[in-house]
């Protein structure tokens, strides 16, 4: 019967003596199998315990016997539940009889358990009076005696459902039903299959895009504004599974990490592949002070305004903060005031362990490099070959990664015994040049004393000593790969492509040559899933990847953006952030991230502050940990005017190079005067911004950014004429020159001999079409941090050029950039503490 209607039926036979736990184990497997749409537990009554029945997912309980499905039936809500097939079969047979059943008195014999409850509910709904009895004649007699005076019966015989005359009791009832399966098996089976079809249909419907049912969290802003951590703790976040349900995620698409955060599986992209994307908004900024100008708070405030106040689906996509700045100078990166991601402690610390996974993967490569150089230096070809391709049970086989290396070497033979001595030597020897190893170890801490180290000093390393260094973890190429990959397969390929150094003959050596690419993918398999969190007002946030913008491309992940764009729907908004100023993070967002993702932004929100504009207008230096000079506290329209006409105007022009509308968001501080605010908005519009609005989200939450949300909505309706700054075919030198001249305002570039030699090498290796990722200070448009405003008349020095082949870009080093920050005299961790009784963290911001 099942085959005729297109159902695939699998029968699972359990041993007669199987335990309750063994049954539950099988049920749990079926729960998690997406190919199974219905489960029928054809077990002895003693095995159908409450624990077994309620282990089965209600949406797969096609017999309708779980507590939730029975409850739905009693309540009359069958939109998600199932009616038990046997109960339905009885009702169908009754419905076919000529005599109306409404008003009749029915005695149900043997109607215990979920089935009896379901049948009683259905009969009562059909207007019948229902009584229940056990099967014993004594029980029947007791049940019947009070009803001697009932009206005359009508004899109804329905097939082999036992509607029968039971001697002395028949005259007291219109109908007696003895519940047994005999005689109604085929009808019951057919109705069970109908439930399976209905379950499958519901599943298919559930795979479609789900409209949001987002419940915003109420804010009650206080004045003066409390500390960030006080505000965070005063709000109770929604359980993450509830948030996931509100934004249309399926239960199987999330992996909870505690109560308030969850990983989201990439299968979502397959499910919603036909769903149109929402609007794509990038938040960038003017050249910042060392204190930062609040791009993250603008992102969060804007998303809160769009979702909680304009009732538009919106998603924030943010980078995961490194523990280097968190414990160093800047502190946390969860936003601030009433525009935060919560809980801020979880956001700012380990989150879901992605950076730790990157650290482990990166350092595994470093360990493999030094170990391989040692083994090659101390063993013969034969000994290396025996260890690399060992005999297991008398059989030698190449692993898949080794076969891939043979192919790259042009060796077609895959029988280890058949390789020639020359082929064996080529296979076992990478011949890495210690002086040309470019891969560094990493740690997620600002530790300046690791900028230059010596390894291999133990006697066991037999004199193989070399100088190397540590970078901060977020500077690892693996972090850049995580941010740019569009899936697990793409990430694995990119990891294998990473160049870790050169051989003595000048050939690039990759992670795949080391045989480590598969292990790296295993270490990173969970990190590739974005983490779902929420804002203070309950708006959804994806936190994923965290490359720095001055030494990497400075944007959150492509995958987080793609998932969010599908979830918000065609009329929704995804707001993401690019690190530092528009000349740094935004330029890389367009030329690197958009090139990799294929996504095109609709609007750029350019964040400015009166404080930063005064600095660019000639104000005194600003430094972290020092009091602000009076010029930044008192009204000074002259400094504001000069800052707007220089840096703000230039950053708007940079955005226009890419053909995207610009909205300026003035992040208002309490020291700003109304005259300064009005002046900035006026000059921004005169400089080409589509709109410019003051934002008060820090003090008011989403309500303080409603004007910005309206401006972004309006600008997103305008046509975007997006274009890249350069084509892939443009030579490396010209790409660098175009960025230096058109973006930074340099007269020209100056290549060191080392940089020129690297360019020649990369062209020879076929890397010339890769985009450029400039490693430059974020504190100036030039290479000199002290040059504010819009510097002119300078030549940009390129001291070296390196390549991240796995990530897919070439990065010139401008000036004296360090990939390992140091701690200041008074780091942030001086203020951080833990109460051992309450486990409450203090001082984290």
ZIZIWO-V583122 format. One record per residue. SS is DSSP state (alpha for helix, beta for strand, coil for the rest). D_FIRST is the distance of its C-alpha to the first C-alpha in Angstrom with 1 decimal. Layout:
ss->SS d_first->D_FIRST
ss->SS d_first->D_FIRST
This chain:
ss->coil d_first->0.0
ss->coil d_first->3.8
ss->alpha d_first->5.5
ss->alpha d_first->5.3
ss->alpha d_first->6.9
ss->coil d_first->9.0
ss->coil d_first->8.7
ss->coil d_first->10.6
ss->coil d_first->10.3
ss->coil d_first->13.5
ss->coil d_first->14.5
ss->coil d_first->18.2
ss->coil d_first->20.0
ss->coil d_first->23.4
ss->coil d_first->26.2
ss->coil d_first->26.8
ss->coil d_first->30.2
ss->coil d_first->29.2
ss->coil d_first->31.2
ss->alpha d_first->30.5
ss->alpha d_first->31.8
ss->alpha d_first->29.5
ss->alpha d_first->26.5
ss->alpha d_first->28.0
ss->alpha d_first->28.6
ss->alpha d_first->24.9
ss->alpha d_first->24.0
ss->alpha d_first->26.8
ss->alpha d_first->25.5
ss->alpha d_first->22.1
ss->alpha d_first->24.2
ss->alpha d_first->26.1
ss->coil d_first->23.3
ss->coil d_first->22.9
ss->coil d_first->19.6
ss->coil d_first->17.9
ss->coil d_first->17.1
ss->coil d_first->15.7
ss->beta d_first->16.6
ss->coil d_first->15.5
ss->coil d_first->18.5
ss->coil d_first->17.4
ss->coil d_first->21.1
ss->coil d_first->23.7
ss->alpha d_first->25.4
ss->alpha d_first->28.6
ss->alpha d_first->27.0
ss->coil d_first->25.7
ss->coil d_first->29.2
ss->alpha d_first->30.2
ss->alpha d_first->31.0
ss->alpha d_first->27.5
ss->alpha d_first->25.7
ss->alpha d_first->28.2
ss->alpha d_first->28.0
ss->coil d_first->24.5
ss->coil d_first->24.9
ss->alpha d_first->24.3
ss->alpha d_first->22.5
ss->alpha d_first->19.8
ss->beta d_first->19.8
ss->coil d_first->16.6
ss->coil d_first->17.4
ss->coil d_first->20.7
ss->coil d_first->22.9
ss->coil d_first->25.4
ss->alpha d_first->28.9
ss->alpha d_first->28.7
ss->alpha d_first->25.5
ss->alpha d_first->26.8
ss->alpha d_first->30.1
ss->alpha d_first->28.7
ss->alpha d_first->27.0
ss->alpha d_first->30.4
ss->alpha d_first->32.3
ss->coil d_first->30.1
ss->coil d_first->29.3
ss->coil d_first->25.5
ss->coil d_first->26.1
ss->coil d_first->25.1
ss->coil d_first->23.5
ss->coil d_first->20.3
ss->coil d_first->20.2
ss->coil d_first->18.8
ss->alpha d_first->15.5
ss->alpha d_first->17.1
ss->alpha d_first->20.1
ss->alpha d_first->18.4
ss->alpha d_first->16.6
ss->alpha d_first->20.1
ss->alpha d_first->21.6
ss->alpha d_first->19.2
ss->alpha d_first->20.0
ss->alpha d_first->23.6
ss->alpha d_first->23.6
ss->alpha d_first->22.5
ss->coil d_first->25.6
ss->coil d_first->28.8
ss->coil d_first->31.0
ss->coil d_first->31.4
ss->coil d_first->30.8
ss->coil d_first->33.3
ss->coil d_first->36.4
ss->coil d_first->34.9
ss->beta d_first->35.5
ss->beta d_first->32.5
ss->beta d_first->32.8
ss->beta d_first->29.8
ss->beta d_first->30.1
ss->coil d_first->28.8
ss->coil d_first->28.0
ss->coil d_first->29.3
ss->alpha d_first->28.2
ss->alpha d_first->26.1
ss->alpha d_first->23.7
ss->alpha d_first->26.8
ss->alpha d_first->28.4
ss->alpha d_first->25.4
ss->alpha d_first->25.2
ss->alpha d_first->29.0
ss->alpha d_first->29.1
ss->alpha d_first->26.6
ss->alpha d_first->28.5
ss->alpha d_first->31.8
ss->alpha d_first->30.8
ss->coil d_first->29.9
ss->coil d_first->33.5
ss->coil d_first->33.0
ss->beta d_first->35.4
ss->beta d_first->33.5
ss->beta d_first->34.9
ss->beta d_first->33.4
ss->beta d_first->34.3
ss->coil d_first->33.7
ss->coil d_first->32.6
ss->coil d_first->36.1
ss->alpha d_first->38.1
ss->alpha d_first->41.0
ss->alpha d_first->39.0
ss->alpha d_first->37.8
ss->alpha d_first->41.5
ss->alpha d_first->42.8
ss->alpha d_first->40.2
ss->alpha d_first->41.0
ss->alpha d_first->44.8
ss->coil d_first->45.7
ss->coil d_first->43.7
ss->coil d_first->45.5
ss->coil d_first->46.7
ss->coil d_first->43.4
ss->coil d_first->42.8
ss->coil d_first->41.3
ss->coil d_first->37.6
ss->coil d_first->35.2
ss->coil d_first->32.9
ss->coil d_first->29.2
ss->coil d_first->26.6
ss->beta d_first->23.0
ss->coil d_first->20.7
ss->coil d_first->20.8
ss->beta d_first->21.5
ss->beta d_first->25.0
ss->beta d_first->27.2
ss->coil d_first->30.1
ss->coil d_first->33.9
ss->coil d_first->35.3
ss->alpha d_first->38.8
ss->alpha d_first->41.4
ss->alpha d_first->39.2
ss->alpha d_first->37.4
ss->alpha d_first->40.4
ss->alpha d_first->40.4
ss->coil d_first->36.9
ss->coil d_first->35.1
ss->beta d_first->31.7
ss->beta d_first->30.8
ss->beta d_first->27.3
ss->beta d_first->26.6
ss->coil d_first->23.8
ss->coil d_first->21.6
ss->coil d_first->17.9
ss->coil d_first->18.1
ss->coil d_first->16.6
ss->coil d_first->14.8
ss->alpha d_first->12.3
ss->alpha d_first->9.2
ss->alpha d_first->11.0
ss->alpha d_first->12.1
ss->alpha d_first->8.8
ss->alpha d_first->7.9
ss->alpha d_first->11.5
ss->alpha d_first->11.4
ss->alpha d_first->9.0
ss->alpha d_first->11.5
ss->alpha d_first->14.2
ss->alpha d_first->13.0
ss->alpha d_first->13.2
ss->alpha d_first->16.5
ss->alpha d_first->17.7
ss->alpha d_first->17.2
ss->alpha d_first->19.0
ss->alpha d_first->21.7
ss->alpha d_first->22.1
ss->alpha d_first->22.6
ss->alpha d_first->25.0
ss->alpha d_first->26.8
ss->coil d_first->27.4
ss->coil d_first->29.6
ss->coil d_first->33.2
ss->coil d_first->33.9
ss->coil d_first->37.1
ss->coil d_first->39.6
ss->coil d_first->40.5
ss->coil d_first->43.5
ss->coil d_first->45.8
ss->coil d_first->49.3
ss->coil d_first->51.7
ss->coil d_first->55.0
ss->coil d_first->58.2
ss->coil d_first->61.6
ss->coil d_first->64.0
ss->coil d_first->67.3
ss->coil d_first->70.7
ss->coil d_first->72.1
ss->coil d_first->68.9
ss->coil d_first->68.1
ss->coil d_first->67.4
ss->alpha d_first->64.1
ss->alpha d_first->62.9
ss->alpha d_first->63.9
ss->alpha d_first->61.9
ss->alpha d_first->58.9
ss->alpha d_first->59.0
ss->alpha d_first->59.6
ss->coil d_first->56.1
ss->coil d_first->52.9
ss->coil d_first->50.2
ss->coil d_first->46.6
ss->coil d_first->44.2
ss->alpha d_first->42.9
ss->alpha d_first->39.2
ss->alpha d_first->40.1
ss->alpha d_first->41.9
ss->alpha d_first->39.0
ss->alpha d_first->36.7
ss->alpha d_first->39.3
ss->coil d_first->39.5
ss->coil d_first->35.8
ss->coil d_first->35.1
ss->coil d_first->31.8
ss->alpha d_first->32.1
ss->alpha d_first->31.1
ss->alpha d_first->33.8
ss->beta d_first->36.7
ss->beta d_first->38.4
ss->beta d_first->40.8
ss->coil d_first->44.3
ss->coil d_first->45.7
ss->coil d_first->45.5
ss->coil d_first->46.9
ss->coil d_first->45.8
ss->beta d_first->42.6
ss->beta d_first->41.7
ss->beta d_first->39.4
ss->coil d_first->37.0
ss->coil d_first->37.3
ss->alpha d_first->33.5
ss->alpha d_first->34.5
ss->alpha d_first->36.1
ss->alpha d_first->32.8
ss->alpha d_first->31.0
ss->coil d_first->33.8
ss->coil d_first->35.0
ss->coil d_first->34.7
ss->coil d_first->36.6
ss->coil d_first->40.3
ss->coil d_first->43.0
ss->coil d_first->45.4
ss->beta d_first->49.2
ss->beta d_first->50.8
ss->beta d_first->54.1
ss->beta d_first->56.5
ss->beta d_first->59.2
ss->beta d_first->62.3
ss->beta d_first->65.9
ss->coil d_first->69.5
ss->coil d_first->71.3
ss->coil d_first->71.2
ss->coil d_first->73.8
ss->coil d_first->73.3
ss->coil d_first->71.9
ss->coil d_first->68.9
ss->coil d_first->68.4
ss->coil d_first->65.1
ss->alpha d_first->62.4
ss->alpha d_first->59.8
ss->alpha d_first->60.9
ss->alpha d_first->60.8
ss->alpha d_first->57.2
ss->alpha d_first->56.1
ss->alpha d_first->58.3
ss->alpha d_first->56.9
ss->alpha d_first->53.2
ss->alpha d_first->54.0
ss->alpha d_first->55.7
ss->alpha d_first->52.9
ss->alpha d_first->50.1
ss->alpha d_first->51.9
ss->alpha d_first->54.3
ss->coil d_first->53.1
ss->coil d_first->49.4
ss->coil d_first->48.4
ss->coil d_first->45.8
ss->beta d_first->47.9
ss->beta d_first->47.8
ss->beta d_first->50.7
ss->beta d_first->50.5
ss->beta d_first->53.3
ss->coil d_first->54.5
ss->coil d_first->54.6
ss->coil d_first->58.2
ss->coil d_first->60.0
ss->alpha d_first->61.7
ss->alpha d_first->64.8
ss->alpha d_first->65.7
ss->alpha d_first->64.2
ss->alpha d_first->66.8
ss->coil d_first->69.3
ss->coil d_first->70.7
ss->coil d_first->68.2
ss->coil d_first->66.1
ss->coil d_first->62.5
ss->coil d_first->60.6
ss->coil d_first->58.3
ss->beta d_first->60.4
ss->beta d_first->62.9
ss->coil d_first->63.9
ss->coil d_first->61.3
ss->beta d_first->59.3
ss->beta d_first->57.7
ss->beta d_first->54.5
ss->beta d_first->53.9
ss->coil d_first->54.2
ss->alpha d_first->57.1
ss->alpha d_first->57.7
ss->alpha d_first->54.3
ss->alpha d_first->54.5
ss->alpha d_first->57.9
ss->coil d_first->57.4
ss->coil d_first->54.7
ss->coil d_first->51.8
ss->coil d_first->48.7
ss->coil d_first->50.8
ss->alpha d_first->50.5
ss->alpha d_first->54.2
ss->alpha d_first->54.3
ss->alpha d_first->51.5
ss->alpha d_first->53.5
ss->alpha d_first->56.6
ss->alpha d_first->54.9
ss->alpha d_first->53.5
ss->alpha d_first->56.8
ss->alpha d_first->58.9
ss->alpha d_first->56.6
ss->alpha d_first->57.6
ss->alpha d_first->61.2
ss->alpha d_first->61.1
ss->alpha d_first->59.4
ss->alpha d_first->62.2
ss->alpha d_first->65.1
ss->alpha d_first->63.5
ss->alpha d_first->62.9
ss->alpha d_first->66.4
ss->alpha d_first->67.8
ss->alpha d_first->65.8
ss->alpha d_first->66.7
ss->alpha d_first->70.3
ss->alpha d_first->70.5
ss->coil d_first->68.4
ss->coil d_first->68.5
ss->alpha d_first->65.8
ss->alpha d_first->64.8
ss->alpha d_first->64.5
ss->alpha d_first->62.6
ss->alpha d_first->60.2
ss->alpha d_first->59.6
ss->alpha d_first->58.8
ss->alpha d_first->56.7
ss->coil d_first->54.6
ss->coil d_first->54.8
ss->beta d_first->53.8
ss->beta d_first->50.8
ss->coil d_first->50.4
ss->coil d_first->52.6
ss->beta d_first->50.5
ss->beta d_first->51.7
ss->coil d_first->49.3
ss->coil d_first->49.8
ss->coil d_first->47.6
ss->alpha d_first->45.8
ss->alpha d_first->48.6
ss->alpha d_first->51.2
ss->alpha d_first->49.5
ss->alpha d_first->49.7
ss->alpha d_first->53.4
ss->alpha d_first->54.0
ss->alpha d_first->52.5
ss->alpha d_first->54.8
ss->coil d_first->57.7
ss->coil d_first->56.8
ss->coil d_first->55.9
ss->coil d_first->53.0
ss->coil d_first->53.2
ss->coil d_first->50.6
ss->coil d_first->51.9
ss->alpha d_first->54.3
ss->alpha d_first->56.5
ss->alpha d_first->57.0
ss->coil d_first->58.7
ss->coil d_first->62.4
ss->alpha d_first->64.9
ss->alpha d_first->65.3
ss->alpha d_first->61.6
ss->alpha d_first->61.4
ss->alpha d_first->64.3
ss->alpha d_first->62.7
ss->alpha d_first->59.4
ss->alpha d_first->61.0
ss->coil d_first->63.7
ss->coil d_first->63.1
ss->coil d_first->66.8
ss->beta d_first->66.6
ss->beta d_first->70.0
ss->beta d_first->70.7
ss->beta d_first->72.8
ss->beta d_first->69.9
ss->beta d_first->67.2
ss->coil d_first->66.0
ss->coil d_first->63.4
ss->coil d_first->64.5
ss->beta d_first->63.4
ss->beta d_first->62.4
ss->beta d_first->62.6
ss->coil d_first->61.7
ss->coil d_first->65.2
ss->coil d_first->68.4
ss->coil d_first->70.6
ss->alpha d_first->73.4
ss->alpha d_first->74.6
ss->alpha d_first->71.6
ss->coil d_first->72.5
ss->coil d_first->74.2
ss->beta d_first->73.7
ss->beta d_first->74.3
ss->beta d_first->71.7
ss->coil d_first->72.0
ss->coil d_first->75.2
ss->coil d_first->74.1
ss->alpha d_first->75.6
ss->alpha d_first->72.2
ss->alpha d_first->71.7
ss->coil d_first->74.7
ss->coil d_first->76.5
ss->coil d_first->73.6
ss->coil d_first->74.6
ss->beta d_first->73.8
ss->beta d_first->74.0
ss->beta d_first->70.9
ss->coil d_first->69.8
ss->beta d_first->67.2
ss->beta d_first->65.6
ss->beta d_first->63.9
ss->alpha d_first->60.2
ss->alpha d_first->59.3
ss->alpha d_first->61.4
ss->coil d_first->59.1
ss->alpha d_first->57.5
ss->alpha d_first->54.2
ss->alpha d_first->54.5
ss->alpha d_first->55.0
ss->alpha d_first->52.0
ss->alpha d_first->49.9
ss->alpha d_first->51.1
ss->alpha d_first->50.5
ss->coil d_first->47.2
ss->coil d_first->44.1
ss->coil d_first->41.6
ss->alpha d_first->41.4
ss->alpha d_first->41.5
ss->alpha d_first->44.5
ss->alpha d_first->46.2
ss->alpha d_first->45.8
ss->alpha d_first->47.3
ss->alpha d_first->50.2
ss->alpha d_first->50.9
ss->alpha d_first->51.2
ss->alpha d_first->53.6
ss->coil d_first->56.0
ss->beta d_first->59.5
ss->beta d_first->61.3
ss->beta d_first->64.5
ss->beta d_first->66.1
ss->beta d_first->67.1
ss->coil d_first->70.7
ss->coil d_first->70.1
ss->coil d_first->68.9
ss->coil d_first->65.2
ss->beta d_first->62.7
ss->beta d_first->60.9
ss->beta d_first->57.5
ss->coil d_first->55.3
ss->coil d_first->53.0
ss->coil d_first->56.0
ss->coil d_first->56.5
ss->coil d_first->53.0
ss->coil d_first->52.3
ss->alpha d_first->49.9
ss->alpha d_first->46.7
ss->alpha d_first->48.3
ss->alpha d_first->49.4
ss->alpha d_first->45.9
ss->alpha d_first->44.7
ss->alpha d_first->47.6
ss->alpha d_first->46.8
ss->coil d_first->43.0
ss->coil d_first->43.1
ss->coil d_first->46.2
ss->coil d_first->44.5
ss->coil d_first->42.5
ss->coil d_first->44.6
ss->beta d_first->45.5
ss->beta d_first->44.8
ss->beta d_first->47.6
ss->beta d_first->49.2
ss->beta d_first->52.5
ss->coil d_first->54.7
ss->coil d_first->53.0
ss->coil d_first->49.4
ss->coil d_first->48.9
ss->beta d_first->46.7
ss->beta d_first->48.5
ss->beta d_first->47.4
ss->beta d_first->49.9
ss->coil d_first->49.6
ss->coil d_first->52.1
ss->coil d_first->55.9
ss->coil d_first->58.0
ss->coil d_first->61.6
ss->coil d_first->62.8
ss->coil d_first->66.3
ss->coil d_first->65.2
ss->coil d_first->61.6
ss->coil d_first->59.7
ss->coil d_first->59.4
ss->beta d_first->56.0
ss->coil d_first->52.8
ss->coil d_first->49.7
ss->alpha d_first->48.0
ss->alpha d_first->44.6
ss->alpha d_first->45.6
ss->alpha d_first->46.8
ss->alpha d_first->43.6
ss->alpha d_first->41.3
ss->alpha d_first->43.5
ss->alpha d_first->43.8
ss->alpha d_first->40.0
ss->alpha d_first->39.8
ss->alpha d_first->42.6
ss->coil d_first->41.2
ss->coil d_first->43.1
ss->coil d_first->45.7
ss->coil d_first->46.2
ss->beta d_first->48.9
ss->beta d_first->49.0
ss->beta d_first->52.5
ss->beta d_first->53.6
ss->beta d_first->57.0
ss->beta d_first->59.2
ss->coil d_first->61.8
ss->coil d_first->65.5
ss->coil d_first->67.1
ss->alpha d_first->65.6
ss->alpha d_first->67.6
ss->alpha d_first->65.8
ss->alpha d_first->62.2
ss->alpha d_first->61.5
ss->alpha d_first->62.8
ss->alpha d_first->60.6
ss->alpha d_first->57.6
ss->alpha d_first->58.0
ss->alpha d_first->59.1
ss->alpha d_first->56.9
ss->alpha d_first->54.0
ss->alpha d_first->53.2
ss->alpha d_first->53.6
ss->alpha d_first->51.1
ss->alpha d_first->48.5
ss->coil d_first->48.8
ss->coil d_first->49.2
ss->coil d_first->52.0
ss->coil d_first->53.7
ss->coil d_first->54.4
ss->beta d_first->57.4
ss->beta d_first->59.8
ss->beta d_first->61.2
ss->beta d_first->64.6
ss->beta d_first->65.8
ss->beta d_first->69.5
ss->coil d_first->71.9
ss->alpha d_first->75.4
ss->alpha d_first->76.3
ss->alpha d_first->75.1
ss->alpha d_first->76.7
ss->alpha d_first->80.0
ss->alpha d_first->79.8
ss->alpha d_first->79.2
ss->coil d_first->82.1
ss->coil d_first->84.5
ss->coil d_first->84.0
ss->coil d_first->84.8
ss->coil d_first->82.3
ss->coil d_first->79.5
ss->coil d_first->78.4
ss->coil d_first->75.9
ss->coil d_first->77.6
ss->coil d_first->80.7
ss->coil d_first->81.7
ss->coil d_first->81.3
ss->coil d_first->84.6
ss->alpha d_first->86.0
ss->alpha d_first->85.1
ss->alpha d_first->81.4
ss->coil d_first->82.0
ss->coil d_first->84.6
ss->coil d_first->83.9
ss->coil d_first->84.8
ss->alpha d_first->83.9
ss->alpha d_first->85.7
ss->alpha d_first->83.6
ss->alpha d_first->80.4
ss->alpha d_first->81.6
ss->alpha d_first->82.3
ss->alpha d_first->79.0
ss->alpha d_first->77.0
ss->alpha d_first->79.0
ss->alpha d_first->78.4
ss->alpha d_first->75.3
ss->alpha d_first->73.1
ss->alpha d_first->73.9
ss->alpha d_first->73.3
ss->alpha d_first->69.9
ss->alpha d_first->68.8
ss->alpha d_first->70.0
ss->alpha d_first->68.0
ss->alpha d_first->64.8
ss->alpha d_first->65.8
ss->alpha d_first->66.1
ss->coil d_first->62.3
ss->coil d_first->61.9
ss->coil d_first->60.3
ss->beta d_first->61.6
ss->beta d_first->63.4
ss->beta d_first->63.6
ss->beta d_first->66.2
ss->beta d_first->65.5
ss->beta d_first->68.7
ss->beta d_first->67.9
ss->coil d_first->70.5
ss->coil d_first->72.5
ss->coil d_first->74.7
ss->coil d_first->77.9
ss->coil d_first->77.0
ss->coil d_first->79.1
ss->alpha d_first->77.9
ss->alpha d_first->80.3
ss->alpha d_first->78.8
ss->alpha d_first->75.2
ss->alpha d_first->76.1
ss->alpha d_first->78.0
ss->alpha d_first->75.1
ss->alpha d_first->72.7
ss->alpha d_first->75.2
ss->alpha d_first->76.0
ss->alpha d_first->72.3
ss->alpha d_first->71.7
ss->alpha d_first->74.8
ss->coil d_first->73.6
ss->coil d_first->70.5
ss->coil d_first->67.9
ss->coil d_first->65.6
ss->beta d_first->66.3
ss->beta d_first->67.8
ss->beta d_first->67.2
ss->beta d_first->68.4
ss->beta d_first->65.8
ss->coil d_first->66.2
ss->alpha d_first->62.9
ss->alpha d_first->64.7
ss->alpha d_first->66.3
ss->alpha d_first->63.8
ss->alpha d_first->60.4
ss->alpha d_first->58.1
ss->alpha d_first->60.3
ss->alpha d_first->63.1
ss->alpha d_first->61.2
ss->alpha d_first->59.9
ss->alpha d_first->62.5
ss->alpha d_first->61.4
ss->alpha d_first->57.7
ss->alpha d_first->58.7
ss->alpha d_first->60.8
ss->alpha d_first->58.0
ss->alpha d_first->55.5
ss->alpha d_first->58.1
ss->alpha d_first->58.9
ss->alpha d_first->55.3
ss->coil d_first->55.1
ss->coil d_first->57.8
ss->coil d_first->57.0
ss->coil d_first->57.2
ss->coil d_first->58.8
ss->coil d_first->57.9
ss->coil d_first->59.5
ss->coil d_first->60.2
ss->coil d_first->63.8
ss->coil d_first->63.7
ss->coil d_first->61.6
ss->coil d_first->60.1
ss->coil d_first->62.5
ss->coil d_first->65.6
ss->coil d_first->67.6
ss->alpha d_first->67.6
ss->alpha d_first->71.2
ss->alpha d_first->70.7
ss->alpha d_first->67.6
ss->alpha d_first->69.7
ss->alpha d_first->72.6
ss->alpha d_first->70.5
ss->alpha d_first->69.3
ss->alpha d_first->72.8
ss->alpha d_first->74.4
ss->alpha d_first->71.9
ss->alpha d_first->70.5
ss->alpha d_first->73.2
ss->coil d_first->76.2
ss->coil d_first->77.8
ss->coil d_first->80.3
ss->beta d_first->78.8
ss->beta d_first->77.4
ss->beta d_first->79.3
ss->beta d_first->77.5
ss->coil d_first->78.9
ss->alpha d_first->79.3
ss->alpha d_first->76.5
ss->alpha d_first->74.1
ss->alpha d_first->75.1
ss->alpha d_first->74.4
ss->alpha d_first->71.0
ss->alpha d_first->70.2
ss->alpha d_first->71.3
ss->alpha d_first->69.1
ss->alpha d_first->66.0
ss->alpha d_first->66.5
ss->alpha d_first->66.9
ss->alpha d_first->63.6
ss->coil d_first->61.7
ss->coil d_first->61.4
ss->coil d_first->63.4
ss->coil d_first->60.6
ss->coil d_first->59.6
ss->beta d_first->60.5
ss->beta d_first->63.4
ss->coil d_first->63.3
ss->coil d_first->66.8
ss->beta d_first->67.9
ss->coil d_first->70.6
ss->coil d_first->72.1
ss->coil d_first->70.4
ss->coil d_first->73.6
ss->coil d_first->75.1
ss->coil d_first->74.2
ss->coil d_first->76.5
ss->coil d_first->76.5
ss->coil d_first->79.2
ss->coil d_first->77.8
ss->coil d_first->81.1
ss->coil d_first->80.9
ss->coil d_first->79.5
ss->coil d_first->78.9
ss->coil d_first->78.5
ss->coil d_first->80.4
ss->coil d_first->81.9
ss->coil d_first->84.0
ss->coil d_first->82.2
ss->beta d_first->80.9
ss->beta d_first->77.6
ss->beta d_first->78.1
ss->beta d_first->75.2
ss->beta d_first->76.2
ss->beta d_first->73.1
ss->beta d_first->69.6
ss->beta d_first->66.5
ss->beta d_first->63.0
ss->beta d_first->59.6
ss->coil d_first->57.6
ss->coil d_first->54.4
ss->coil d_first->54.7
ss->coil d_first->55.9
ss->beta d_first->59.4
ss->beta d_first->63.0
ss->beta d_first->65.2
ss->beta d_first->69.0
ss->beta d_first->71.0
ss->beta d_first->73.5
ss->coil d_first->76.5
ss->coil d_first->76.1
ss->coil d_first->72.6
ss->coil d_first->71.5
ss->coil d_first->67.9
ss->coil d_first->68.8
ss->coil d_first->70.2
ss->coil d_first->72.7
ss->coil d_first->73.3
ss->coil d_first->76.0
ss->coil d_first->78.8
ss->coil d_first->76.9
ss->coil d_first->73.2
ss->alpha d_first->70.6
ss->alpha d_first->69.8
ss->alpha d_first->73.1
ss->alpha d_first->71.6
ss->coil d_first->68.2
ss->beta d_first->67.9
ss->beta d_first->65.5
ss->coil d_first->66.1
ss->coil d_first->65.1
ss->coil d_first->64.4
ss->coil d_first->62.3
ss->coil d_first->61.1
ss->coil d_first->62.1
ss->beta d_first->63.1
ss->beta d_first->66.3
ss->coil d_first->68.0
ss->coil d_first->64.9
ss->coil d_first->64.9
